[in-house]
Amino acid sequence: MSIQTPRFIDQLERKYYRFGIENLGLILVVMQAFGFLAFQISPDAVFKFALIPKALLAGEIWRAITFIALPLSTGFWIIIVLFFLYWIMQIIEEAWGPFKTTLYFFIGLVFSIIYSIATGYPITTFMPLEMSLFFAVAALYPTTQVLLFFIIPVPLWILGVFQAVIVIFIMLSSDWLTRGYYAVVYLNYFLFFGLHHYKQLQQRMRRNTWRG
């Protein structure tokens, strides 16, 4: 893994490494599987998982966690989705270790909760937070290939760009509260990779200046 995380994150790891959750991916997969089964039993049961600020502040504190269980798929594709989620988390943990993986995920989680409570915005899908995990993998291993539709080999950086286009489209076509949430939920990515991309931009500008 050639991308160096910011110094303050490394310092946090040295001090609080014991708080890293090993095999966090398995926990997320189990929660997603539970949400999927709940949906199969009763589609209305899933509404109990959503992060509804009024309900949370009224005492339904489990919603701060259970929105993670909102199923990413409600059909046969859930098998592939969960396998992909687990694969993503394993790659991140292999690159960063348990602490940084846990920190990355929980930054997105905590900012989601704070934003929801502060604005009254209900979070009814786990997708944006899951997408932030994929962005991390695409940045860490851009040239690693996956088989799209089990046939076409595609580098992760291309899938990352495609996903970024989707996020931009959602933000442009949504209301301001949704736009704000998508901006907030990806703060984990910018905290971990912002400095790296800034250095990339500086290097590109230097090369362009030298060529000019």
VOPA-601047 format. One record per residue (C-alpha): x, y, z; residue in one letter. Coordinates in steps of 0.25 Angstrom, whole numbers, plus 5000, padded with zeros to 4 digits. Example, Ala and Ser with C-alpha at 12.3 -4.5 7.8 and 13.67 -1.06 7.14 Angstrom:
2
@x:5049; y:4982; z:5031; rest:A
@x:5055; y:4996; z:5029; rest:S
END
This chain:
212
@x:5000; y:5000; z:5000; rest:M
@x:5007; y:5012; z:4995; rest:S
@x:4998; y:5023; z:5000; rest:I
@x:5002; y:5029; z:5013; rest:Q
@x:4991; y:5033; z:5023; rest:T
@x:4992; y:5047; z:5029; rest:P
@x:5001; y:5048; z:5041; rest:R
@x:4990; y:5051; z:5051; rest:F
@x:4983; y:5038; z:5047; rest:I
@x:4996; y:5030; z:5050; rest:D
@x:4997; y:5037; z:5063; rest:Q
@x:4983; y:5033; z:5067; rest:L
@x:4987; y:5018; z:5063; rest:E
@x:4999; y:5018; z:5072; rest:R
@x:4991; y:5023; z:5083; rest:K
@x:4978; y:5016; z:5082; rest:Y
@x:4981; y:5004; z:5073; rest:Y
@x:4974; y:4995; z:5084; rest:R
@x:4961; y:5000; z:5079; rest:F
@x:4962; y:4995; z:5065; rest:G
@x:4951; y:4985; z:5062; rest:I
@x:4956; y:4972; z:5055; rest:E
@x:4948; y:4967; z:5044; rest:N
@x:4939; y:4978; z:5043; rest:L
@x:4934; y:4974; z:5030; rest:G
@x:4928; y:4961; z:5035; rest:L
@x:4920; y:4969; z:5045; rest:I
@x:4915; y:4978; z:5034; rest:L
@x:4911; y:4966; z:5026; rest:V
@x:4904; y:4960; z:5037; rest:V
@x:4896; y:4972; z:5040; rest:M
@x:4893; y:4973; z:5025; rest:Q
@x:4888; y:4959; z:5025; rest:A
@x:4879; y:4961; z:5037; rest:F
@x:4873; y:4973; z:5030; rest:G
@x:4871; y:4965; z:5018; rest:F
@x:4864; y:4954; z:5026; rest:L
@x:4855; y:4964; z:5033; rest:A
@x:4851; y:4970; z:5020; rest:F
@x:4847; y:4956; z:5015; rest:Q
@x:4839; y:4954; z:5027; rest:I
@x:4832; y:4968; z:5027; rest:S
@x:4836; y:4979; z:5018; rest:P
@x:4831; y:4989; z:5028; rest:D
@x:4840; y:4984; z:5038; rest:A
@x:4852; y:4991; z:5031; rest:V
@x:4846; y:5005; z:5035; rest:F
@x:4849; y:5001; z:5049; rest:K
@x:4864; y:5001; z:5045; rest:F
@x:4864; y:5015; z:5038; rest:A
@x:4871; y:5026; z:5044; rest:L
@x:4859; y:5035; z:5047; rest:I
@x:4864; y:5047; z:5055; rest:P
@x:4851; y:5049; z:5063; rest:K
@x:4849; y:5035; z:5066; rest:A
@x:4864; y:5034; z:5071; rest:L
@x:4862; y:5046; z:5080; rest:L
@x:4849; y:5040; z:5085; rest:A
@x:4857; y:5029; z:5091; rest:G
@x:4859; y:5019; z:5079; rest:E
@x:4874; y:5020; z:5080; rest:I
@x:4876; y:5007; z:5073; rest:W
@x:4874; y:5014; z:5060; rest:R
@x:4888; y:5021; z:5061; rest:A
@x:4893; y:5007; z:5058; rest:I
@x:4882; y:4999; z:5051; rest:T
@x:4882; y:5007; z:5039; rest:F
@x:4895; y:5000; z:5035; rest:I
@x:4886; y:4987; z:5034; rest:A
@x:4877; y:4994; z:5023; rest:L
@x:4879; y:4984; z:5012; rest:P
@x:4887; y:4988; z:5000; rest:L
@x:4878; y:4979; z:4992; rest:S
@x:4865; y:4972; z:4994; rest:T
@x:4867; y:4961; z:4983; rest:G
@x:4876; y:4950; z:4979; rest:F
@x:4887; y:4960; z:4977; rest:W
@x:4889; y:4961; z:4992; rest:I
@x:4898; y:4949; z:4992; rest:I
@x:4908; y:4956; z:4982; rest:I
@x:4906; y:4970; z:4989; rest:V
@x:4910; y:4964; z:5003; rest:L
@x:4921; y:4956; z:4997; rest:F
@x:4926; y:4969; z:4990; rest:F
@x:4925; y:4977; z:5003; rest:L
@x:4933; y:4967; z:5011; rest:Y
@x:4943; y:4967; z:5000; rest:W
@x:4944; y:4982; z:5001; rest:I
@x:4946; y:4982; z:5016; rest:M
@x:4956; y:4971; z:5016; rest:Q
@x:4965; y:4978; z:5006; rest:I
@x:4964; y:4991; z:5014; rest:I
@x:4967; y:4984; z:5027; rest:E
@x:4979; y:4977; z:5020; rest:E
@x:4984; y:4990; z:5016; rest:A
@x:4982; y:4998; z:5028; rest:W
@x:4980; y:4989; z:5040; rest:G
@x:4968; y:4988; z:5049; rest:P
@x:4969; y:5002; z:5055; rest:F
@x:4970; y:5011; z:5043; rest:K
@x:4959; y:5002; z:5036; rest:T
@x:4950; y:5004; z:5048; rest:T
@x:4953; y:5019; z:5049; rest:L
@x:4950; y:5021; z:5034; rest:Y
@x:4936; y:5014; z:5036; rest:F
@x:4932; y:5021; z:5049; rest:F
@x:4936; y:5035; z:5044; rest:I
@x:4926; y:5033; z:5033; rest:G
@x:4916; y:5027; z:5043; rest:L
@x:4917; y:5038; z:5053; rest:V
@x:4916; y:5049; z:5043; rest:F
@x:4904; y:5042; z:5037; rest:S
@x:4897; y:5042; z:5051; rest:I
@x:4901; y:5056; z:5054; rest:I
@x:4896; y:5062; z:5041; rest:Y
@x:4883; y:5054; z:5042; rest:S
@x:4880; y:5060; z:5056; rest:I
@x:4885; y:5074; z:5053; rest:A
@x:4877; y:5075; z:5040; rest:T
@x:4865; y:5065; z:5042; rest:G
@x:4869; y:5058; z:5030; rest:Y
@x:4865; y:5043; z:5031; rest:P
@x:4875; y:5033; z:5026; rest:I
@x:4868; y:5021; z:5019; rest:T
@x:4879; y:5014; z:5012; rest:T
@x:4893; y:5009; z:5015; rest:F
@x:4898; y:5011; z:5001; rest:M
@x:4905; y:5025; z:5002; rest:P
@x:4913; y:5020; z:5014; rest:L
@x:4916; y:5007; z:5007; rest:E
@x:4920; y:5015; z:4995; rest:M
@x:4931; y:5022; z:5003; rest:S
@x:4937; y:5008; z:5006; rest:L
@x:4938; y:5005; z:4992; rest:F
@x:4944; y:5019; z:4989; rest:F
@x:4955; y:5015; z:4999; rest:A
@x:4958; y:5002; z:4992; rest:V
@x:4959; y:5009; z:4978; rest:A
@x:4969; y:5019; z:4984; rest:A
@x:4977; y:5008; z:4991; rest:L
@x:4978; y:4999; z:4979; rest:Y
@x:4974; y:5006; z:4966; rest:P
@x:4980; y:4996; z:4957; rest:T
@x:4973; y:4983; z:4963; rest:T
@x:4963; y:4977; z:4954; rest:Q
@x:4949; y:4972; z:4957; rest:V
@x:4941; y:4964; z:4947; rest:L
@x:4929; y:4972; z:4944; rest:L
@x:4917; y:4963; z:4941; rest:F
@x:4927; y:4952; z:4944; rest:F
@x:4933; y:4954; z:4930; rest:I
@x:4939; y:4967; z:4928; rest:I
@x:4952; y:4971; z:4935; rest:P
@x:4951; y:4985; z:4940; rest:V
@x:4961; y:4993; z:4948; rest:P
@x:4956; y:4998; z:4962; rest:L
@x:4959; y:5012; z:4958; rest:W
@x:4950; y:5012; z:4946; rest:I
@x:4939; y:5007; z:4955; rest:L
@x:4942; y:5018; z:4965; rest:G
@x:4941; y:5029; z:4955; rest:V
@x:4928; y:5023; z:4950; rest:F
@x:4923; y:5023; z:4965; rest:Q
@x:4927; y:5037; z:4966; rest:A
@x:4919; y:5041; z:4954; rest:V
@x:4907; y:5034; z:4961; rest:I
@x:4909; y:5042; z:4973; rest:V
@x:4910; y:5055; z:4966; rest:I
@x:4898; y:5052; z:4958; rest:F
@x:4890; y:5049; z:4971; rest:I
@x:4895; y:5062; z:4977; rest:M
@x:4891; y:5070; z:4965; rest:L
@x:4877; y:5064; z:4964; rest:S
@x:4874; y:5064; z:4979; rest:S
@x:4869; y:5074; z:4989; rest:D
@x:4879; y:5082; z:4998; rest:W
@x:4878; y:5073; z:5010; rest:L
@x:4882; y:5061; z:5002; rest:T
@x:4893; y:5068; z:4995; rest:R
@x:4898; y:5072; z:5009; rest:G
@x:4898; y:5058; z:5014; rest:Y
@x:4906; y:5053; z:5002; rest:Y
@x:4916; y:5063; z:5005; rest:A
@x:4917; y:5060; z:5019; rest:V
@x:4917; y:5044; z:5018; rest:V
@x:4929; y:5045; z:5010; rest:Y
@x:4937; y:5053; z:5019; rest:L
@x:4944; y:5040; z:5024; rest:N
@x:4950; y:5039; z:5010; rest:Y
@x:4955; y:5053; z:5009; rest:F
@x:4961; y:5052; z:5023; rest:L
@x:4969; y:5040; z:5019; rest:F
@x:4972; y:5043; z:5004; rest:F
@x:4971; y:5058; z:5003; rest:G
@x:4986; y:5060; z:5006; rest:L
@x:4990; y:5049; z:4996; rest:H
@x:4981; y:5055; z:4985; rest:H
@x:4986; y:5069; z:4988; rest:Y
@x:5001; y:5064; z:4986; rest:K
@x:4996; y:5057; z:4973; rest:Q
@x:4991; y:5071; z:4968; rest:L
@x:5004; y:5078; z:4972; rest:Q
@x:5012; y:5068; z:4964; rest:Q
@x:5003; y:5069; z:4952; rest:R
@x:5004; y:5084; z:4952; rest:M
@x:5020; y:5083; z:4954; rest:R
@x:5020; y:5074; z:4942; rest:R
@x:5012; y:5083; z:4933; rest:N
@x:5020; y:5095; z:4937; rest:T
@x:5033; y:5087; z:4934; rest:W
@x:5027; y:5083; z:4920; rest:R
@x:5023; y:5097; z:4917; rest:G
END
